[in-house]
Amino acid sequence: MTDRIVVTGGAGYIGSHVSVSLLEAGKALLVIDDFSNSCPEALRRIEEIANAKIEFLKADLANPALAEKITETVRRFRPSGAVHLAGLKAVGESVEEPARYYRVNLNSALTLVAALEAAGAKRLVFSSSATVYGDRSQSPVSESAALGPTNPYGRTKFFIEEMLRDIARADPEWKIANLRYFNPVGAHASGRIGEDPNGVPNNLFPFIAQVAVGRRDKLKVFGGDYPTRDGTGVRDYIHVSDLARGHLAALDYLAREKSPGVIDVNLGTGRGYSVLEAVAAFKRASNRDIPYEIAPRRDGDVAEIYADAALAERLFGWKAEKSIEEMCADTWRWQSANPDGYGR
Ligand code: UD1
């Protein structure tokens, strides 16, 4: 029997790659998205890559007026579980509009939980973030490290994790995986789907890609005096297709295990690259110049963070496989074939 999964935020950057992975594994999907940071063209391309159809509901999960319709649609879809990726994700914006971040991210999660309960599908993979660890943890960071997010966006992820822990404690039928992503980059190898941020990119890879393609003059490297090997920040970049496979592995784990309750699992590669190493790798992959200048540190940044990725391998039998070269080559294939993203 076909396994049926709800994917919220399924048209977004990570969601589109998760959707492809799940479709290719033979699952049927109901995608719920409001296109606030994505578009219908992404859905069309997911279907084209996977050669499969998606059921779709355009809805803002945080809108209370839509809760009933969402529950009804989920119930009728008869899912076995969900992957929850919908949410706001810009750190700077979350500092300026904290109430909106809490309202949208927390309400969306709660609406989905209610819909899954109504559908009798108490299995959930939640898109959390390594940002829940805050800035005091020593790398490699394992799941048992102290939590302490440093901004409202990170706290929404942390609070949702906590809510899910309470929900699973109260009802042992729930099986939940909080997946703590490190830095997702890259694009599908076809070059047809990828990251298409609204406005000026906040994150390193989309910014580098837009410099390489000539959309921006130069990269500002935030901080050249960190206590790292070349003075620039070190992160654990993970190819988005590896990350997508990690969701499939997590769903299968939850289906297989009798009573995992809630598990918290890092999805990273276990190795860090500096900003300058990432720039050098992108330069090689794209054969373009990437002009940059060292700029002041960005508020809230840590010097270095990378994952202890052992638990995902032990529980799910999953590990990241793609190299930084593939991350750069695939980002570049997407960016150069789609210089204006989806043209939204
Ligand atoms: C950021 C968020 C994190 C979120 C993640 C989602 C912040 C402080 N953190 O992580 O909460 O979960 O994105 O993808 O925003 N860099 C530059 N120049 C740039 C952009 C970035 O030098 O124009 C540097 C940063 O200082 C950092 C590295 O590149 O050392 C990676 O930055 P970024 O891609 O924004 O990711 P994080 O900050 O790790």
Residues whose N, C-alpha, C, O or C-beta is under 5 A from the ligand:
A	BS01	UD1	V91 S129 T131 N202 N203 L204 F205 F207 K220 V221 F222 G233 V234 R235 V275 D299 G300 D301
